[in-house]
């Protein structure tokens, strides 16, 4: 569980395994925070889940993430933002990404999405909500 409110663009891990039902997200997966800390919403932030499975077919609400946006553990595979699967979650569901350093010691990491990735994710969210008409 996070003890701080993450900044917009932070790459974290979110536990969707409790309180959701298929076809909703029902496992732990990486996410990108897309909302800033907002007044009146303590303990909540809005996230977009990431997937290592390439969507078929690729839609306007999917975005392939630049590896520079990801912590090293996630840079080993392609990651796709599923911008149509927008979630507002409690900070209790969020944590840093767990990995191990060269000595085998557990470390906790985050990533920061690039400006280009954030712009593409925001466009993808609009497309996923059926609001692409506002993109022109």
DSSP file (Angstrom, degrees, kcal/mol; ACC not computed):
  #  RESIDUE AA STRUCTURE BP1 BP2  ACC     N-H-->O    O-->H-N    N-H-->O    O-->H-N    TCO  KAPPA ALPHA  PHI   PSI    X-CA   Y-CA   Z-CA
    1    1 A X              0   0    0      0, 0.0    94,-0.2     0, 0.0    91,-0.2   0.000 360.0 360.0 360.0 137.4    0.0    0.0    0.0
    2    2 A X        -     0   0    0     89,-1.3    92,-0.1    92,-0.9    93,-0.0  -0.493 360.0-163.5 -76.3 144.9    1.2    3.5   -0.9
    3    3 A X  S    S+     0   0    0     -2,-0.2     2,-0.3     2,-0.0    -1,-0.1   0.275  76.1  50.7-105.7   6.3    1.8    6.0    1.9
    4    4 A X  S    S-     0   0    0     87,-0.1     2,-0.6    39,-0.0    -2,-0.1  -0.945  89.9-105.4-139.9 158.4    1.9    8.9   -0.6
    5    5 A X        -     0   0    0     -2,-0.3    32,-0.1    -3,-0.0    40,-0.0  -0.786  44.2-127.8 -86.4 120.8   -0.3   10.2   -3.4
    6    6 A X        -     0   0    0     -2,-0.6     2,-0.1     1,-0.1     3,-0.1  -0.326  19.5-114.6 -71.1 149.4    1.5    9.3   -6.7
    7    7 A X    >   -     0   0    0      1,-0.1     3,-2.0    29,-0.1    26,-0.2  -0.432  41.9 -84.9 -76.8 155.3    2.1   11.9   -9.3
    8    8 A X  T 3  S+     0   0    0      1,-0.3    26,-0.2    26,-0.1    -1,-0.1  -0.388 118.6  30.0 -56.5 133.3    0.4   11.8  -12.7
    9    9 A X  T 3  S+     0   0    0     24,-3.2   104,-3.3     1,-0.3    -1,-0.3   0.318  83.8 140.8  95.6  -6.8    2.5    9.5  -15.0
   10   10 A X  E <   -A  112   0A   0     -3,-2.0    23,-2.5   102,-0.2     2,-0.6  -0.504  45.9-141.0 -72.1 135.2    3.8    7.3  -12.2
   11   11 A X  E     +AB 111  32A   0    100,-2.7   100,-1.3    21,-0.2    86,-0.3  -0.881  38.3 150.3 -98.5 121.8    4.0    3.6  -13.1
   12   12 A X  E     - B   0  31A   0     19,-2.1    19,-2.3    -2,-0.6     2,-0.4  -0.616  45.9 -96.9-133.1-171.1    2.9    1.4  -10.2
   13   13 A X  E     -CB  95  30A   0     82,-2.9    82,-2.1    17,-0.3     2,-0.4  -0.957  32.4-161.0-116.5 139.0    1.3   -2.0   -9.5
   14   14 A X  E     -CB  94  29A   0     15,-2.8    15,-2.2    -2,-0.4     2,-1.0  -0.974  14.3-138.8-124.5 134.5   -2.4   -2.3   -8.7
   15   15 A X  E     + B   0  28A   0     78,-2.3     3,-0.3    -2,-0.4    13,-0.2  -0.798  30.9 162.2 -94.2 101.1   -4.2   -5.2   -7.0
   16   16 A X        +     0   0    0     11,-1.4     4,-0.3    -2,-1.0    12,-0.2   0.279  48.7 101.0 -94.7   7.9   -7.4   -5.7   -8.8
   17   17 A X  S    S+     0   0    0      9,-0.1     2,-0.5     2,-0.1    -1,-0.2   0.676  73.4  59.2 -74.6 -16.3   -7.8   -9.2   -7.4
   18   18 A X  S    S+     0   0    0     -3,-0.3     3,-0.1     1,-0.1     9,-0.1  -0.944 110.1   8.2-117.6 131.7  -10.4   -8.3   -4.7
   19   19 A X  S    S+     0   0    0     -2,-0.5     2,-0.3     1,-0.3    -1,-0.1   0.478 101.6  98.4  88.2   2.7  -13.8   -6.7   -5.3
   20   20 A X        -     0   0    0     -4,-0.3     2,-0.4    -3,-0.1    -1,-0.3  -0.878  54.3-154.2-119.7 156.0  -13.8   -7.0   -9.1
   21   21 A X    >   -     0   0    0     -2,-0.3     3,-2.7    -3,-0.1    -3,-0.0  -0.976  36.4 -63.8-129.2 142.5  -15.5   -9.6  -11.2
   22   22 A X  T 3  S+     0   0    0     -2,-0.4     3,-0.1     1,-0.4     0, 0.0  -0.335 120.1  38.0 -56.1 142.1  -14.7  -10.8  -14.7
   23   23 A X  T 3  S+     0   0    0      1,-0.2    -1,-0.4    -3,-0.0     3,-0.1  -0.956 110.7  80.8 -86.4  12.1  -14.7   -9.4  -17.4
   24   24 A X  S <  S-     0   0    0     -3,-2.7     2,-0.2     1,-0.1    -1,-0.2  -0.235 106.1 -76.0 -65.3 167.9  -13.4   -6.6  -15.1
   25   25 A X        +     0   0    0      1,-0.1    -1,-0.1    -3,-0.1     4,-0.0  -0.498  54.3 174.8 -64.9 131.6   -9.7   -6.7  -14.2
   26   26 A X        +     0   0    0     -2,-0.2     2,-0.3    -3,-0.1    -9,-0.1  -0.044  48.1  56.9-135.9  34.2   -9.2   -9.4  -11.6
   27   27 A X  S    S-     0   0    0    -13,-0.1   -11,-1.4    -9,-0.1     2,-0.4  -0.932  88.5 -81.1-151.0 175.4   -5.4   -9.7  -11.0
   28   28 A X  E     +B   15   0A   0     -2,-0.3     2,-0.3   -13,-0.2   -13,-0.2  -0.703  59.2 155.0 -82.4 130.5   -2.4   -7.7  -10.0
   29   29 A X  E     -B   14   0A   0    -15,-2.2   -15,-2.8    -2,-0.4    22,-0.1  -0.990  45.1 -91.4-153.0 158.5   -1.0   -5.7  -12.9
   30   30 A X  E     -B   13   0A   0     -2,-0.3    20,-3.0   -17,-0.2     2,-0.3  -0.381  44.2-174.4 -70.1 152.3    1.1   -2.6  -13.6
   31   31 A X  E     -BD  12  49A   0    -19,-2.3   -19,-2.1    18,-0.3     2,-0.5  -0.941  23.9-131.1-141.6 160.9   -0.8    0.7  -14.1
   32   32 A X  E     -BD  11  48A   0     16,-2.4    16,-2.2    -2,-0.3     2,-0.4  -0.980  26.1-129.3-113.5 128.8   -0.1    4.3  -15.1
   33   33 A X  E     + D   0  47A   0    -23,-2.5   -24,-3.2    -2,-0.5    14,-0.3  -0.635  28.6 176.0 -74.9 127.6   -1.5    7.0  -12.9
   34   34 A X        +     0   0    0     12,-2.9     2,-0.4    -2,-0.4    13,-0.2   0.481  54.3  71.3-113.8  -4.4   -3.4    9.5  -15.1
   35   35 A X  S    S-     0   0    0     11,-1.1     2,-0.1   -28,-0.1   -26,-0.1  -0.887  71.2-134.6-113.0 144.5   -4.9   11.8  -12.5
   36   36 A X        -     0   0    0     -2,-0.4     2,-0.5     1,-0.1    10,-0.2  -0.321  50.7 -73.0 -77.2 174.1   -3.2   14.4  -10.4
   37   37 A X        -     0   0    0    -32,-0.1     2,-0.4    -2,-0.1    -1,-0.1  -0.605  61.8-157.8 -67.7 121.9   -4.0   14.7   -6.7
   38   38 A X    >   -     0   0    0     -2,-0.5     3,-1.7     6,-0.3     6,-0.2  -0.836  18.7-106.6-110.6 142.4   -7.4   16.3   -6.7
   39   39 A X  T 3  S+     0   0    0     -2,-0.4    -1,-0.0     1,-0.2     0, 0.0  -0.374 106.0  21.2 -62.0 140.4   -9.1   18.3   -3.9
   40   40 A X  T 3  S+     0   0    0     -2,-0.0    -1,-0.2     1,-0.0     0, 0.0   0.483 105.9  87.6  81.1   1.6  -11.9   16.3   -2.3
   41   41 A X    X   +     0   0    0     -3,-1.7     3,-1.6     3,-0.1    -3,-0.3  -0.349  55.0 171.3-126.4  53.1  -10.5   12.9   -3.4
   42   42 A X  T 3  S+     0   0    0      1,-0.3     3,-0.1    -5,-0.1    -3,-0.0  -0.407  71.0  13.6 -65.6 137.1   -8.1   11.9   -0.7
   43   43 A X  T 3  S+     0   0    0      1,-0.2    48,-2.2    -2,-0.1     2,-0.4   0.568 108.2 100.6  79.5   8.4   -6.8    8.4   -1.1
   44   44 A X  E <   + E   0  90A   0     -3,-1.6    -6,-0.3    46,-0.2     2,-0.3  -0.952  38.4 165.8-126.1 146.3   -8.1    8.0   -4.7
   45   45 A X  E     - E   0  89A   0     44,-2.0    44,-2.7    -2,-0.4     2,-0.4  -0.982  32.7-118.2-151.3 159.1   -6.4    8.2   -8.1
   46   46 A X  E     - E   0  88A   0     -2,-0.3   -12,-2.9    42,-0.3   -11,-1.1  -0.823  35.3-177.0-102.6 134.8   -7.3    7.2  -11.6
   47   47 A X  E     -DE  33  87A   0     40,-3.3    40,-2.2    -2,-0.4     2,-0.4  -0.879  24.8-142.9-131.7 158.3   -5.2    4.6  -13.4
   48   48 A X  E     -DE  32  86A   0    -16,-2.2   -16,-2.4    -2,-0.3    38,-0.1  -0.993  30.5-127.1-117.7 125.4   -4.8    2.9  -16.7
   49   49 A X  E     -D   31   0A   0     36,-0.7    33,-2.7    33,-0.5     2,-0.3  -0.393  17.0-142.9 -73.0 151.0   -3.8   -0.8  -16.6
   50   50 A X  E     - E   0  81A   0    -20,-3.0     2,-0.3    31,-0.2    31,-0.2  -0.848  14.4-166.8-110.4 149.8   -0.8   -2.1  -18.6
   51   51 A X  E     - E   0  80A   0     29,-2.3    29,-3.2    -2,-0.3     4,-0.1  -0.980  25.7-149.9-136.2 146.9   -0.6   -5.5  -20.3
   52   52 A X  S    S+     0   0    0     -2,-0.3     2,-0.6    27,-0.2    26,-0.2   0.418  78.7  92.2 -92.0   0.1    2.2   -7.5  -21.9
   53   53 A X  S    S-     0   0    0     27,-0.1     2,-0.2     3,-0.0    27,-0.1  -0.850  81.6-126.5 -97.7 121.6   -0.2   -9.0  -24.3
   54   54 A X        -     0   0    0     -2,-0.6    -2,-0.1     1,-0.1     2,-0.1  -0.483  30.8-116.3 -64.8 127.8   -0.5   -7.2  -27.6
   55   55 A X        -     0   0    0     -2,-0.2     2,-0.4    -4,-0.1     3,-0.2  -0.388  26.6-123.8 -67.0 143.3   -4.2   -6.4  -28.3
   56   56 A X  S    S+     0   0    0      1,-0.4     2,-0.1    -2,-0.1    -1,-0.0  -0.956  98.9  19.3-132.2 113.6   -5.7   -8.0  -31.3
   57   57 A X  S    S-     0   0    0     -2,-0.4    -1,-0.4     1,-0.0     2,-0.3   0.627  96.6-130.8 -81.4 158.4   -6.9   -6.0  -33.1
   58   58 A X        -     0   0    0     -3,-0.2     2,-0.2    -2,-0.1    -2,-0.1  -0.581  30.2-164.7 -71.6 130.3   -5.1   -2.9  -32.0
   59   59 A X    >   -     0   0    0     -2,-0.3     3,-1.7     1,-0.0    -4,-0.1  -0.605  36.8 -98.9-111.7 172.5   -7.7   -0.1  -31.4
   60   60 A X  T 3  S+     0   0    0      1,-0.3    67,-0.2    -2,-0.2    68,-0.2   0.627 122.0  60.1 -66.6 -12.8   -7.4    3.7  -31.0
   61   61 A X  T 3  S+     0   0    0     66,-0.2    22,-1.7    65,-0.1    23,-0.5   0.241  90.7  84.8-100.1  12.5   -7.6    3.1  -27.2
   62   62 A X  E <   -F   82   0A   0     -3,-1.7     2,-0.4    20,-0.2    20,-0.2  -0.893  56.0-174.7-108.9 144.8   -4.5    1.0  -27.1
   63   63 A X  E     -F   81   0A   0     18,-1.5    18,-3.5    -2,-0.4     2,-0.5  -0.974  23.5-134.0-142.9 127.1   -1.0    2.4  -26.8
   64   64 A X  E     -F   80   0A   0     -2,-0.4     2,-0.3    16,-0.2    16,-0.2  -0.691  33.0-130.3 -78.1 122.9    2.4    0.7  -26.9
   65   65 A X        -     0   0    0     14,-3.1    14,-0.5    -2,-0.5     2,-0.3  -0.538  13.0-119.0 -80.5 135.9    4.4    2.1  -24.0
   66   66 A X    >   -     0   0    0     -2,-0.3     3,-2.4     1,-0.1     4,-0.3  -0.562  21.8-128.9 -66.9 130.8    8.0    3.3  -24.6
   67   67 A X  G >  S+     0   0    0      1,-0.3     3,-1.7    -2,-0.3    -1,-0.1   0.776 106.0  70.7 -55.2 -26.0   10.3    1.2  -22.4
   68   68 A X  G 3  S+     0   0    0      1,-0.3    44,-0.3    43,-0.1    -1,-0.3   0.709  92.5  58.5 -64.2 -18.3   11.8    4.5  -21.1
   69   69 A X  G <  S+     0   0    0     -3,-2.4     2,-0.3    42,-0.1    -1,-0.3   0.571  99.6  75.0 -82.7 -10.1    8.5    5.0  -19.2
   70   70 A X  S <  S-     0   0    0     -3,-1.7    42,-0.1    -4,-0.3     2,-0.1  -0.712  84.7-109.2-110.8 151.5    8.9    1.7  -17.3
   71   71 A X    >>  -     0   0    0     -2,-0.3     3,-1.5     1,-0.1     4,-0.8  -0.393  48.7 -97.8 -67.5 158.4   11.0    0.4  -14.4
   72   72 A X  G >4 S+     0   0    0      1,-0.3     3,-1.0     2,-0.2     4,-0.4   0.826 121.1  60.1 -50.9 -40.0   13.7   -2.1  -15.5
   73   73 A X  G >4 S+     0   0    0      1,-0.3     3,-0.5     2,-0.2    -1,-0.3   0.851 109.8  42.7 -58.2 -34.9   11.7   -5.2  -14.6
   74   74 A X  G X4 S+     0   0    0     -3,-1.5     3,-0.9     1,-0.2    -1,-0.3   0.549  96.5  76.8 -90.1  -8.2    8.9   -4.2  -17.0
   75   75 A X  G << S+     0   0    0     -3,-1.0    -1,-0.2    -4,-0.8    -2,-0.2   0.581  76.3  78.6 -77.2  -8.5   11.3   -3.1  -19.8
   76   76 A X  G <  S+     0   0    0     -3,-0.5     2,-0.3    -4,-0.4    -1,-0.2   0.688 100.7  31.6 -75.2 -18.7   11.9   -6.8  -20.7
   77   77 A X  S <  S-     0   0    0     -3,-0.9     2,-0.1    -4,-0.1     0, 0.0  -0.917  95.1 -90.4-133.7 159.5    8.6   -7.2  -22.6
   78   78 A X        -     0   0    0     -2,-0.3     2,-0.4   -26,-0.2   -12,-0.1  -0.449  41.9-156.3 -63.6 143.4    6.4   -4.9  -24.7
   79   79 A X        -     0   0    0    -14,-0.5   -14,-3.1    -2,-0.1     2,-0.4  -0.989   4.8-161.0-126.0 137.5    3.7   -3.2  -22.5
   80   80 A X  E     -EF  51  64A   0    -29,-3.2   -29,-2.3    -2,-0.4     2,-0.5  -0.958  15.7-133.7-118.8 132.0    0.4   -1.9  -23.8
   81   81 A X  E     -EF  50  63A   0    -18,-3.5   -18,-1.5    -2,-0.4     2,-1.1  -0.733  11.0-150.2 -81.1 128.4   -1.8    0.7  -22.1
   82   82 A X  E >   + F   0  62A   0    -33,-2.7     3,-2.2    -2,-0.5   -33,-0.5  -0.702  21.5 176.5 -98.7  79.7   -5.4   -0.4  -22.1
   83   83 A X  E 3  S+     0   0A   0    -22,-1.7     3,-0.2    -2,-1.1    -1,-0.2   0.583  71.6  63.8 -69.0 -11.7   -6.9    3.1  -22.2
   84   84 A X  E 3  S+     0   0A   0    -23,-0.5     2,-0.5     1,-0.2    -1,-0.3   0.534  90.3  71.3 -85.1  -6.7  -10.5    1.8  -22.4
   85   85 A X  E <   +     0   0A   0     -3,-2.2   -36,-0.7   -36,-0.1     2,-0.2  -0.498  69.3 171.8-110.1  61.8  -10.1    0.2  -19.0
   86   86 A X  E     -E   48   0A   0     -2,-0.5     2,-0.4    -3,-0.2   -38,-0.2  -0.518   6.9-176.3 -73.8 131.9  -10.1    3.4  -16.8
   87   87 A X  E     -E   47   0A   0    -40,-2.2   -40,-3.3    -2,-0.2     2,-0.6  -0.995  24.2-154.0-133.6 138.2  -10.2    2.8  -13.0
   88   88 A X  E     +E   46   0A   0     -2,-0.4     2,-0.3   -42,-0.3   -42,-0.3  -0.967  35.7 175.0-104.8 118.9  -10.4    5.1  -10.0
   89   89 A X  E     -E   45   0A   0    -44,-2.7   -44,-2.0    -2,-0.6     2,-0.2  -0.818  34.0-101.2-127.2 159.9   -8.9    3.1   -7.2
   90   90 A X  E >   -E   44   0A   0     -2,-0.3     3,-1.9   -46,-0.2     4,-0.4  -0.486  32.4-120.3 -73.1 147.9   -8.0    3.5   -3.5
   91   91 A X  G >  S+     0   0    0    -48,-2.2   -89,-1.3     1,-0.3     3,-1.2   0.739 110.9  74.6 -60.5 -21.1   -4.3    4.1   -2.8
   92   92 A X  G 3  S+     0   0    0    -49,-0.3    -1,-0.3     1,-0.3   -48,-0.1   0.749  92.6  52.8 -63.7 -23.1   -4.7    0.9   -0.7
   93   93 A X  G <  S+     0   0    0     -3,-1.9   -78,-2.3   -92,-0.1     2,-0.3   0.632  99.8  82.3 -82.8 -14.6   -4.7   -1.1   -4.0
   94   94 A X  E <   +C   14   0A   0     -3,-1.2   -92,-0.9    -4,-0.4     2,-0.3  -0.653  47.9 155.0-101.2 147.3   -1.5    0.5   -5.2
   95   95 A X  E     -C   13   0A   0    -82,-2.1   -82,-2.9    -2,-0.3   -93,-0.1  -0.968  45.1 -88.6-154.6 166.5    2.2   -0.3   -4.5
   96   96 A X        -     0   0    0     -2,-0.3     2,-0.4   -84,-0.2    14,-0.2  -0.334  55.7 -91.3 -72.2 164.6    5.6    0.1   -6.0
   97   97 A X  E     -G  109   0B   0     12,-3.2    12,-3.0   -86,-0.3     2,-0.3  -0.669  40.9-133.7 -83.7 127.8    6.8   -2.6   -8.4
   98   98 A X  E     +G  108   0B   0     -2,-0.4     2,-0.3    10,-0.2    10,-0.2  -0.619  38.5 147.3 -85.5 138.1    8.8   -5.3   -6.6
   99   99 A X  E     -G  107   0B   0      8,-2.5     8,-2.9    -2,-0.3     2,-0.4  -0.867  39.9-112.6-150.0-178.1   12.0   -6.5   -8.0
  100  100 A X  E     -G  106   0B   0     -2,-0.3     6,-0.2     6,-0.3     5,-0.1  -0.977  22.4-135.2-126.0 141.9   15.4   -7.8   -6.9
  101  101 A X    >   -     0   0    0      4,-2.8     3,-2.0    -2,-0.4     6,-0.0  -0.188  45.0 -81.7 -82.7-175.5   18.8   -6.2   -7.2
  102  102 A X  T 3  S+     0   0    0      1,-0.3    -1,-0.1     2,-0.1    -2,-0.0   0.728 131.3  52.3 -63.7 -22.4   21.9   -7.9   -8.3
  103  103 A X  T 3  S-     0   0    0      2,-0.1    -1,-0.3     3,-0.0     3,-0.1   0.458 120.8-106.5 -91.3  -0.9   22.5   -9.3   -4.8
  104  104 A X  S <  S+     0   0    0     -3,-2.0     2,-0.2     1,-0.3    -2,-0.1   0.459  72.4 143.5  91.2   1.7   19.0  -10.8   -4.6
  105  105 A X        -     0   0    0      1,-0.1    -4,-2.8    -5,-0.1    -1,-0.3  -0.554  56.8-108.1 -77.5 138.8   17.7   -8.2   -2.2
  106  106 A X  E     -G  100   0B   0     -2,-0.2     2,-0.3    -6,-0.2    -6,-0.3  -0.427  40.2-176.3 -67.1 135.8   14.1   -7.0   -2.7
  107  107 A X  E     -G   99   0B   0     -8,-2.9    -8,-2.5    -2,-0.1     2,-0.5  -0.944  19.4-138.3-130.8 154.8   13.8   -3.5   -4.1
  108  108 A X  E     +G   98   0B   0     -2,-0.3     2,-0.3   -10,-0.2   -10,-0.2  -0.965  28.6 179.8-117.7 127.0   10.7   -1.4   -4.8
  109  109 A X  E     -G   97   0B   0    -12,-3.0   -12,-3.2    -2,-0.5     2,-0.3  -0.826  16.9-169.0-126.9 159.2   10.6    0.6   -8.0
  110  110 A X        -     0   0    0     -2,-0.3     2,-0.3   -14,-0.2   -98,-0.2  -0.903  12.8-146.5-133.2 167.3    8.3    3.0   -9.9
  111  111 A X  E     -A   11   0A   0   -100,-1.3  -100,-2.7    -2,-0.3     2,-0.4  -0.815   8.5-136.8-123.6 170.5    8.5    4.4  -13.4
  112  112 A X  E     -A   10   0A   0    -44,-0.3  -102,-0.2    -2,-0.3  -103,-0.1  -0.969  22.3-127.1-132.1 118.3    7.6    7.7  -14.9
  113  113 A X        -     0   0    0   -104,-3.3   -44,-0.1    -2,-0.4   -43,-0.0  -0.310  28.8-113.1 -63.1 142.0    5.7    7.8  -18.2
  114  114 A X     >  -     0   0    0    -48,-0.2     4,-2.5     1,-0.1     5,-0.2  -0.264  26.1-109.3 -68.4 162.6    7.3   10.0  -20.9
  115  115 A X  H  > S+     0   0    0      1,-0.2     4,-2.4     2,-0.2     5,-0.2   0.907 120.9  51.8 -59.9 -42.3    5.4   13.1  -22.0
  116  116 A X  H  > S+     0   0    0      1,-0.2     4,-2.3     2,-0.2    -1,-0.2   0.913 109.7  48.8 -62.2 -43.0    4.7   11.4  -25.4
  117  117 A X  H  > S+     0   0    0      1,-0.2     4,-2.7     2,-0.2    -1,-0.2   0.921 111.1  50.2 -63.2 -42.6    3.3    8.3  -23.7
  118  118 A X  H  X S+     0   0    0     -4,-2.5     4,-2.5     2,-0.2    -2,-0.2   0.905 110.4  49.6 -63.9 -40.7    1.1   10.4  -21.4
  119  119 A X  H  X S+     0   0    0     -4,-2.4     4,-2.0     2,-0.2    -1,-0.2   0.919 113.3  46.5 -63.5 -42.1   -0.3   12.4  -24.4
  120  120 A X  H  X S+     0   0    0     -4,-2.3     4,-2.5     2,-0.2    -2,-0.2   0.888 111.9  51.1 -67.2 -38.4   -1.0    9.1  -26.3
  121  121 A X  H  X S+     0   0    0     -4,-2.7     4,-2.5     2,-0.2    -2,-0.2   0.919 109.0  51.0 -64.4 -42.9   -2.6    7.6  -23.2
  122  122 A X  H  X S+     0   0    0     -4,-2.5     4,-1.9     2,-0.2    -2,-0.2   0.904 111.8  46.9 -62.7 -40.8   -4.9   10.6  -22.7
  123  123 A X  H  X S+     0   0    0     -4,-2.0     4,-2.4     1,-0.2    -1,-0.2   0.906 111.1  53.0 -64.1 -40.9   -5.9   10.4  -26.4
  124  124 A X  H  X S+     0   0    0     -4,-2.5     4,-2.8     2,-0.2    -2,-0.2   0.877 105.9  53.4 -61.9 -38.5   -6.5    6.7  -25.9
  125  125 A X  H  X S+     0   0    0     -4,-2.5     4,-1.7     2,-0.2    -1,-0.2   0.937 108.7  49.1 -62.1 -46.5   -8.8    7.4  -22.9
  126  126 A X  H  <>S+     0   0    0     -4,-1.9     5,-3.5     1,-0.2     6,-0.3   0.917 113.4  46.9 -59.4 -42.6  -10.9    9.8  -25.0
  127  127 A X  H ><5S+     0   0    0     -4,-2.4     3,-1.4     4,-0.2     5,-0.2   0.906 109.8  53.5 -64.7 -40.5  -11.2    7.1  -27.7
  128  128 A X  H 3<5S+     0   0    0     -4,-2.8    -1,-0.2     1,-0.3    -2,-0.2   0.768 109.4  48.7 -65.5 -25.9  -12.0    4.4  -25.2
  129  129 A X  T 3<5S-     0   0    0     -4,-1.7    -1,-0.3    -3,-0.2    -2,-0.2   0.377 119.6-110.2 -92.1   2.8  -14.8    6.6  -23.8
  130  130 A X  T < 5S+     0   0    0     -3,-1.4     3,-0.3    -4,-0.2    -3,-0.2   0.762  87.3 118.7  75.5  24.5  -16.2    7.2  -27.3
  131  131 A X    > < +     0   0    0     -5,-3.5     3,-2.3    -6,-0.2    -4,-0.2   0.066  23.0 122.5-108.9  22.8  -15.1   10.9  -27.2
  132  132 A X  G >   +     0   0    0     -6,-0.3     3,-2.1     1,-0.3     4,-0.3   0.719  59.2  77.1 -61.9 -19.3  -12.6   10.8  -30.1
  133  133 A X  G >  S+     0   0    0      1,-0.3     3,-0.5    -3,-0.3    -1,-0.3   0.725  89.1  58.8 -62.1 -19.3  -14.6   13.6  -31.8
  134  134 A X  G <  S+     0   0    0     -3,-2.3    -1,-0.3     1,-0.2    -2,-0.2   0.438  87.1  78.0 -87.9   0.2  -13.0   16.0  -29.4
  135  135 A X  G <         0   0    0     -3,-2.1    -1,-0.2     1,-0.2    -2,-0.2   0.674 360.0 360.0 -83.7 -17.6   -9.5   15.1  -30.6
  136  136 A X    <         0   0    0     -3,-0.5    -1,-0.2    -4,-0.3    -2,-0.1   0.476 360.0 360.0 -78.4 360.0   -9.6   17.1  -33.7
